[in-house]
Amino acid sequence: MKNPHDIIRRPVLTERAYDGFDMKRYVFEVDVRANKTEIKLAVEQVFDVQVARVNTMRTLGKIKRQGKTSGRTPEVKKAYVTLKPDSKGIEFFEGMAN
């Protein structure tokens, strides 16, 4: 099994993410190769919570140019994790939405 800290890269802290804290919905940037089951197990193991559902979204990197050379920024995968109603919240996010 993969290390849970390798699957969960970082939390996404945006206004839209803050709106989901009341409904126990949290957003994380995750490894592009991780599937929903691995994400669920990683969040449950790292934060000691019960996950109800996981929705994922992949975005391609933007094309950037510098002179004649063009390339892409890295691809990003986000996971929208919803906790069960009887589960406690994630302590890291407590007090951020106030």
C-alpha atoms as a printed R data frame, in Angstrom:
   type eleno elety resid chain resno       x      y       z
1  ATOM     1    CA   MET     A     1   0.000  0.000   0.000
2  ATOM     2    CA   LYS     A     2   1.166  3.530  -0.735
3  ATOM     3    CA   ASN     A     3   2.095  5.934   2.037
4  ATOM     4    CA   PRO     A     4  -0.986  8.118   2.814
5  ATOM     5    CA   HIS     A     5   1.182 11.237   2.969
6  ATOM     6    CA   ASP     A     6   2.307 10.596  -0.612
7  ATOM     7    CA   ILE     A     7  -1.305 10.390  -1.797
8  ATOM     8    CA   ILE     A     8  -2.489 13.597  -0.099
9  ATOM     9    CA   ARG     A     9  -0.275 16.418  -1.346
10 ATOM    10    CA   ARG     A    10  -1.784 19.526   0.287
11 ATOM    11    CA   PRO     A    11  -5.118 21.061   1.278
12 ATOM    12    CA   VAL     A    12  -6.766 23.478  -1.133
13 ATOM    13    CA   LEU     A    13  -7.664 26.656   0.740
14 ATOM    14    CA   THR     A    14  -9.930 28.749  -1.475
15 ATOM    15    CA   GLU     A    15 -13.203 30.578  -0.886
16 ATOM    16    CA   ARG     A    16 -15.115 27.750  -2.530
17 ATOM    17    CA   ALA     A    17 -13.377 25.218  -0.279
18 ATOM    18    CA   TYR     A    18 -14.239 27.307   2.802
19 ATOM    19    CA   ASP     A    19 -17.941 27.183   1.855
20 ATOM    20    CA   GLY     A    20 -17.911 23.382   2.174
21 ATOM    21    CA   PHE     A    21 -16.528 23.264   5.733
22 ATOM    22    CA   ASP     A    22 -20.037 23.604   7.222
23 ATOM    23    CA   MET     A    23 -21.147 20.506   5.298
24 ATOM    24    CA   LYS     A    24 -17.947 18.613   6.261
25 ATOM    25    CA   ARG     A    25 -16.630 18.781   2.696
26 ATOM    26    CA   TYR     A    26 -12.877 19.285   2.373
27 ATOM    27    CA   VAL     A    27 -10.692 19.718  -0.718
28 ATOM    28    CA   PHE     A    28  -7.220 18.246  -1.151
29 ATOM    29    CA   GLU     A    29  -4.696 18.177  -3.950
30 ATOM    30    CA   VAL     A    30  -3.801 14.524  -4.415
31 ATOM    31    CA   ASP     A    31  -1.450 12.381  -6.477
32 ATOM    32    CA   VAL     A    32  -2.566 12.175 -10.115
33 ATOM    33    CA   ARG     A    33  -2.324  8.358 -10.085
34 ATOM    34    CA   ALA     A    34  -4.410  7.880  -6.897
35 ATOM    35    CA   ASN     A    35  -7.911  6.451  -7.190
36 ATOM    36    CA   LYS     A    36 -10.933  7.197  -4.992
37 ATOM    37    CA   THR     A    37 -10.446  4.172  -2.749
38 ATOM    38    CA   GLU     A    38  -6.827  5.065  -2.021
39 ATOM    39    CA   ILE     A    39  -7.805  8.673  -1.298
40 ATOM    40    CA   LYS     A    40 -10.556  7.572   1.074
41 ATOM    41    CA   LEU     A    41  -8.245  5.242   3.006
42 ATOM    42    CA   ALA     A    42  -5.504  7.884   3.172
43 ATOM    43    CA   VAL     A    43  -7.817 10.586   4.572
44 ATOM    44    CA   GLU     A    44  -9.291  8.166   7.116
45 ATOM    45    CA   GLN     A    45  -5.840  7.069   8.234
46 ATOM    46    CA   VAL     A    46  -4.202 10.507   8.418
47 ATOM    47    CA   PHE     A    47  -7.056 12.511   9.973
48 ATOM    48    CA   ASP     A    48  -8.891  9.708  11.883
49 ATOM    49    CA   VAL     A    49 -12.317 10.480  10.380
50 ATOM    50    CA   GLN     A    50 -15.019  8.540   8.516
51 ATOM    51    CA   VAL     A    51 -15.364  9.381   4.823
52 ATOM    52    CA   ALA     A    52 -18.776  9.148   3.163
53 ATOM    53    CA   ARG     A    53 -17.788  9.952  -0.424
54 ATOM    54    CA   VAL     A    54 -14.928 11.144  -2.595
55 ATOM    55    CA   ASN     A    55 -15.286 13.117  -5.823
56 ATOM    56    CA   THR     A    56 -12.221 13.769  -7.962
57 ATOM    57    CA   MET     A    57 -11.379 16.266 -10.670
58 ATOM    58    CA   ARG     A    58  -8.359 16.367 -12.990
59 ATOM    59    CA   THR     A    59  -7.202 19.506 -14.737
60 ATOM    60    CA   LEU     A    60  -4.618 19.598 -17.498
61 ATOM    61    CA   GLY     A    61  -1.735 21.981 -17.146
62 ATOM    62    CA   LYS     A    62  -1.858 25.281 -18.996
63 ATOM    63    CA   ILE     A    63   0.333 25.803 -22.043
64 ATOM    64    CA   LYS     A    64   3.006 28.390 -21.286
65 ATOM    65    CA   ARG     A    65   5.446 29.994 -23.729
66 ATOM    66    CA   GLN     A    66   8.792 31.623 -23.318
67 ATOM    67    CA   GLY     A    67  10.041 32.771 -26.671
68 ATOM    68    CA   LYS     A    68   9.847 29.926 -29.175
69 ATOM    69    CA   THR     A    69   9.755 27.248 -26.486
70 ATOM    70    CA   SER     A    70   6.391 26.120 -25.172
71 ATOM    71    CA   GLY     A    71   5.522 23.666 -22.451
72 ATOM    72    CA   ARG     A    72   2.861 22.757 -19.932
73 ATOM    73    CA   THR     A    73   2.489 23.431 -16.245
74 ATOM    74    CA   PRO     A    74   1.967 20.278 -14.162
75 ATOM    75    CA   GLU     A    75  -1.357 18.436 -14.189
76 ATOM    76    CA   VAL     A    76  -3.375 18.680 -10.955
77 ATOM    77    CA   LYS     A    77  -5.887 16.310  -9.378
78 ATOM    78    CA   LYS     A    78  -8.241 17.541  -6.645
79 ATOM    79    CA   ALA     A    79 -10.313 15.383  -4.317
80 ATOM    80    CA   TYR     A    80 -13.519 16.672  -2.739
81 ATOM    81    CA   VAL     A    81 -13.914 14.561   0.415
82 ATOM    82    CA   THR     A    82 -17.267 14.512   2.223
83 ATOM    83    CA   LEU     A    83 -17.345 13.120   5.752
84 ATOM    84    CA   LYS     A    84 -20.169 11.157   7.345
85 ATOM    85    CA   PRO     A    85 -22.591 13.264   9.435
86 ATOM    86    CA   ASP     A    86 -21.657 11.498  12.683
87 ATOM    87    CA   SER     A    87 -17.902 11.863  12.033
88 ATOM    88    CA   LYS     A    88 -15.866 14.566  13.722
89 ATOM    89    CA   GLY     A    89 -14.422 17.360  11.590
90 ATOM    90    CA   ILE     A    90 -10.795 17.642  10.559
91 ATOM    91    CA   GLU     A    91  -8.919 19.620  13.220
92 ATOM    92    CA   PHE     A    92  -6.591 21.279  10.713
93 ATOM    93    CA   PHE     A    93  -9.514 23.183   9.158
94 ATOM    94    CA   GLU     A    94 -11.210 24.136  12.456
95 ATOM    95    CA   GLY     A    95 -11.454 27.894  12.889
96 ATOM    96    CA   MET     A    96 -10.455 28.754   9.303
97 ATOM    97    CA   ALA     A    97 -13.979 29.370   8.042
98 ATOM    98    CA   ASN     A    98 -15.016 31.665  10.888
